[in-house]
Amino acid sequence: MREVFFTKAAITTGLGGTLHENWQKMMSAESAVGPIDYFNTKRLDYHNASFVNDLRLDPKVNHVCVLTERVLDQIGEIPADTSIIWTGIKG
């Protein structure tokens, strides 16, 4: 078994674009959940969600790729023998 060390981490959520922003807002009990105004929710059972607010792009753009670039930009250069462990919710 090999040892695993976390030396860098990055995040982008509806609360903010960095670990620091997210942590500060969570510690202040802020929420990223709010009314959905991007489309009509009248026929849905839910009317609230969390959005990465500046992510409303061209529908032809893969938003997962945009978010991945944002997170990887925060991490910066990594050694060639490094593995990236990725987790998330595909939306």
N, C-alpha and C positions, 0 to 999 in steps of 0.2 A: 504494500500500500504506500502511495506517495503522499507526502504532506501537501496541503493546499494553503496558500497564504493570499489573503485579499489585501492588495496594496493600493488599489484605486477603485473608485466606484463613481457612478454617474446616474442621473435620473432626470426625466422630464415628465411632468404631470400637469394637471389643471391648476395645481397650487403654484408651480413655478418651474423654471428651466434648469435649476441646479439643486444639488443636495442641500446647500446652505439655505436657499429660499424655501424649499420644502420643509426643512427642519424648523426654521423660524416660524413659518405659518402653522405647522402642526402644533408647536409649543404654545402658540397663541390661540389654539382651538379654532383656527379658520377652516373653512370648508370650500372646496372647489365646486361643490354641487349647487346647481341653480336651475332656473327655468330653461327649457329647451326653446330657443328662438330661431334655430337654423332651419326648422321645418315644422309643419303643422302636426301637433300631437293629439288633436281632438279625438281621433279614433283609437288612440293607444290607452293602455291602462296606466302609463307613467308619463310624467310631464317634466321631470327633472333629470339632469345628468351632469357629469363632469366633462369639460372640454379643455383641450389645450387651445386657448382662445385664438392665438394667431395661426392656427393650423388650417383654417378654412381656405383651402386652396382649390385649384382647378380639379374637378371630379376625375379627370384623366390621370392625375398624379397619385402615385402610391404613397399614402401618408405614412405607412410603416417605414419606408425608405427615408423619408424626411426626418422622422423621429430618430431613426437609427443614426443618421448623420449627426444630428444634434448631440446625441449622447456620446458618440465616438469622438466628436470634436472636444468634448469636455475631458475625456480620458487622455488625449494626446498620443504621442508615440509610445509604442510598447515593444519590448524585445521580441525577436523572431520566435523564440521558443516558448512564448506565452500563449495561454489559452484564454479565450473570453467566454465566461459563463453568462448566458443571456436568459432573461426571463421577462415575461410580460403577458399582457392580455391582448390578444388579437381582436381588433374591432372592425 
